[in-house]
Amino acid sequence: MLKPLLYLMVLLIAGGIQAQETPLRLGVAGLTHSHVHWILGRKDHTDVKLVGIVEPNRELALRYSKQHGFSMDIVFDNLDDLITNTQPQAVAAFGSIFQHLEVVETCAPKGIHVMVEKPLAVNLEHAQKMELLAKKHNIVLLTNYETSWYPTNKRAYDLLHDGKVGELRKVVIRDGHKGPKKIGVNKEFLEWLTDPVLNGGGALMDFGCYGANLMTWLQRGEKPQSVTAITQQLQAENNPNVDDDATIILKYAKANATIQASWNWPIGRKDMEVYGEYGAIFADDRNNLRIRISEGYDGFDEETISLEERPAPYDDPFSLLAAVINKEIVLTPFSPYTLENNMIVMEILQAASESSKTAKTVFIRR
């Protein structure tokens, strides 16, 4: 027979293990964003449990129910009903960007954490309201970017701040694809992605946010001094109401960045070039990275690295959400998911939008 003290220790250890294995109760608000398949098709993890879905479009919900095998019994018409019936600890928003504010307005007063798909909001005004609610009610409010868990981006960040290529001078970030209609996004996604109110814009918002997010991370929260942007509409037949090509220039005290966000690339891409005083880092894609160290005028020594995926929970947005909520990890300041990073992103995007409309450089208030 176990002695009383030993028996108590066994109980405590067992209780701790059970607590760690209790999955995060997650609700999903909306199915119209095609990134929702990441959670619907997430079968090999036990850290998060999908307890409910909000989707008033029953045809869409039924279609995804058949595809992914979830019961229509967990599908609700509105977020209040989902919360009442399933008691989620967190909600992931997969509707239009315009709906992000409503999700936070509903969840924050109830102490329910929120993760939204990029960008944080349709404009700075919405973002500021969301930030105020999150801080007032002490909830986690994260923004999910695919590039947040690219091992190449993390290695580029570490190499830069370890001094591998010297002090930062220039960054070029390119993101995008052929365009929503050309790549065949589903009709429910296309309807709001090309709507200037529901998406806040076109390619500038959809892909410009990636570059603003990564640059804010690389700069450890330093805001640009100014933003200059041009937008074009090169596929008027496919994107009649929004821009589909954007170039954004960010000027910092000792560096600058060019963000090329487009629905007109012939090949889908998410890549970044980081230039220092005497070398350059090329994050060519998710797993392949090159480092060039200058030799003479135009010569260089190049190292090519193929990287493994990042360790959990930094390889999956839902694992990271659960780890942050459960206080298993603390995100570093201005890292890509954080609210403080994405508030600066919204300042940059709003300034870029204004610059493109006025044909003038917009200066950021310090």
N, C-alpha and C positions, 0 to 999 in steps of 0.2 A: 504494500500500500504506500502511495506517495505521501511524504510528509507534507503538512499544511503549507509551508512556505514554497516548496517545490511545486505543489499542486497549483498554487496561486500563480506562480511564474508560467506554468504551462498554459493556464487559462488566458493570461495576458498576452502571451506570444500568439496563441491561436486566435484570440480576438483581433490582434493587430494584423495578422495575415488575412483574416476574413474582411477586415475593414479595407485593406489595400486592394482586395479582389472585388469589392463591391463596385460595379460599373457606374459611371456617371449617367444619370438619367437625362437624355437629350431629346428635345423636341425640334422639329424642322418646320420653319415658317416659309412655305412656298415650295413649289416644284418647278417653276418656270425657268430657273437658271440651270443650265445643263451641267454645271459643276456639282449639282445635287447627287449625281450618280456616284460621286466619291463616297458619300455616306451610305447611300442605298445599296451599293455593291460591296460594302466593307464587311467581309465575312470572317476574316482571320484574326480579329481582335476581340478582347473581352473587357477592355477598359471603358467602353462606352456602349450604352444600350439605347436604341432608338425606341422611344415610348409613344410618340405621337407625331402626326403630320398635319399641317394646315394647308389645305388646297381646295378652294371652292370649285375649281374646274374638275368635276367628277370624271370626265372622260380622260383627262390627263392623268389623274390619280389612278384610275383603273388600268390604264396602259402601263404605268410604271409598276403597279401592283403585280401585274402578270409578268413583267420583265424581271422584277427583283424578288418576288415572293412574299411581300408583306401583306398583312390583312387589311382590308378596307375598313375594318372595325377601328383602326387607330387613326383614320383620316377624319379631320374635323373641318368645318366651314370657316371657323375663325379662331384666333389665338386664345381668346378668353376661355372658350370651350376646351381647347387642348389643355390649358393650364389647370382648369378645374378638374378635369377627368384624369389627367396623367401625372400631375405634380412634377414637372421637369425641373432639374437643377440648372439647366442651361438650354438656350435655344440658338440654333444656327439658321441664319436667314438666307434663303435661296429664292427670293422673289426679285422684283426690280430694285434698283438702287434707291429709288424714291421711297420704297417701303421700309428701308432700314430704320428711319426715324420712328415710324409707328411701332416697329418691333421693340425698340428700346423704350419708347414711352409706355408700352404695355408691360414689359418685363422688369425694368429697373425698379419701379416702386414695390414690386413683389420680391425683390432680392434675387431675381433670376438672371444669371450671367448670359452674355450674348456674344456670338461670333458672327460677323458678316463677311460676305465675299467682297473682294476689292472692287472699287474703292470704298472708303468708309461711308461716303454720303454723296448726294448729287451736287451739293454746294457747301460752302463754308458755313452758311447760316444753319443748315441742318446739322452739320458736324458739331457746331458749338452747342446746340441744344442737346445732342447726344452726349457730348462730353460732360455737360453740366449734370445731366441725369445720372450718368455712370458714377461720377464723383459723389454726388449727393447721397446715392443709395448704396455706395461702396460695392459695385459689381465690377466684374471683369468684362471689358469690352475690347475684343480683339478683331483685327482685320486679317483675313486669310489671303495670302498671295502664294501662288504656286512656286514662285522663285524664292520664297522664304526658306524652302528646304532643299534648294539646289546645293549640293556639296561644293560645286565650283565657286558659287558666290561667297560661301563661308570661307573657303580657302583664300579667295582673292582678298577678302576683308582682313583675314589674319596676316597674309603676306604684306599687305600695304602697311598695316599698323605695326608690324615687326620691322619695318624699314627695308624690306627686300628691294624695292625700286626707288627708294628715296621719297621725298616729300611729294604729296599729291599735287598734280598740275592740271590734269584733264581726264574726263571720263566720257565715254560714248556708250549709250545704252540703246539697244534696238529691240523692239517688241512688236509682234503683230502676226498677221497672216493675210490670206487673199481677200478676206472680207466675210462677214457672217453669212451672207446669202450664198457666196461662192463655195464656202466650205460645208454648207448644208446644215446649219443649225436648225433645230426644230422650230416650228411656226410660233409656239408660245414664247420662246426665247427671243426670236427675231422681232416680234411685235414691240417689245419694250426696249431691246438693245439699240434699235434705230429710232427711238423716240427721244427728242431733246429734253422732255420733261422727266420721263421715267428713268432715263439713263444719265441725265445731266449733260449730254453731249454725245459725240460719236467716238472716233478713235482716240481723240485727245483724252477723254475720260477713261475709256476702256483699256487703253494700253499706255497712255502717258503716266498713269498712276504707278506703274511698275518702276519706271525710271526715277520718278520723284521719291518713291519709297526707298529704293536701293541707295540713291545719292544721299538722302537724309541719314541713312544708316552709316554709310561710309564716312560721312562728315560728323558723325556722333552728335547729331541734333543741331548742328550749325545751320541757320537759315541762309538761303541765298540773298545777296544784296538786291538783285534784280532778276526779272523774268521777261524774256522776249520770245514770242511765239508766232508762228504762221500756221494756218490751217487751210486745207484745200478739200474740194469735193471732186474726186476723180472718177467716182462711180455714181453719177447722179441717178442713173436708172435703178440702182440697187439701194442707195442710201440718200433718198431725196431730201430728207429733213435734217441731216446731221453732217458734220465733217467726217471724212474717212481717211485723212492724212494730216499728221501734225508734227511739227518740229519745234522743240522747246529748248531754249538756251538759258542756262542758269549761271549767273556770275556770282562767285564767292570772293572773299578777300584775297585768297591766294590760289584759287583754282576756278575751273569752269566745267560745265557739263552740257552735253548735247543729247537730248532725248528724242529719238526718232520713233514715233508711235504711228502705226499705219495698218489700214485694212487693204493695203495694196502691195504687200510683199508677194513675190512669186512663190516663196517658200516660207512656211511658218517659222518664227524664230523668237528666241528669248536669249540674247547674248549681251555681253558687257566687255568693254575695253577700259582698263585702268592704266593711266600713264603717270609715272613719277619722274623725278629729276634725271634718272639714269637707267630706267628700265620700264617695261610694260607687262601687264598681266592681261591675258585674254581668256575670259570665261566663255568658251565657244558654245557650250550647251550645258546641260545638266551635269554631265560627268567628265567632260574633257576640258583641260586647262593647259595653257601655254604660258611660259615665263620667258621673256626676252630681256637680256641685260646688254646694254649698249657697248659696242666696241668700235672706237673711231667714229668716222662720220656717219656711215650708213650700215656698218656691220653690227652683228649681234650674236650672242651665244644663246641658243634656245633650248629650253627644257620642256618636254611634254609630259603631262601627268594625267593618268586615267584614275578617277576617284570612285571609291565605293560610296554607297548611300550613307547619309548621316545616321548616327545612332539614335535610337528611340529616346525621347519622344519627338526629336527634331526632324523626323522623316515623315510625319503625318499630322495634319492640322487638328484632327480630333483627339489624338493622343496628347498633343501639346495642350489643347484646351483643357482636357481632364487633369493633366499634370499641374497646370497653373492654378486651376480652381482648387485642387487638393493640396496646394502648397508644397508639391514635390519639387518644383523648380521655381526660380524667380527669373523672369526675363531681364536681360541687361537693358539699361536705359537706351531708348531710341532704336532698339532692334525692330525688325520689320513688322512684327505683329502688333506692336505696342500702340496704345492710344496716342502717346505724345509724338511718336513718329508720324502717325497718320493725320494728326491735326496739322502738322507742317505740310504734309502731302496735299491736304485740301487747300491750304494757303497758296501753294505753288500752282495747283490746277486752276484755282479761281483767277489767279494773276495771269496765267497762260491764256485762259479763255478771254479775259479782258484785253490782253495784249493783241490777240489775234483779231478781235473785233475793232479795235481802235488803231491798229498798226503802230502802236507805241510801246516802248519798254515800260513795264510796271515795276515800281520799286517797292520792296517788302519792308514794312514797318518793323523796326528792331524791337 
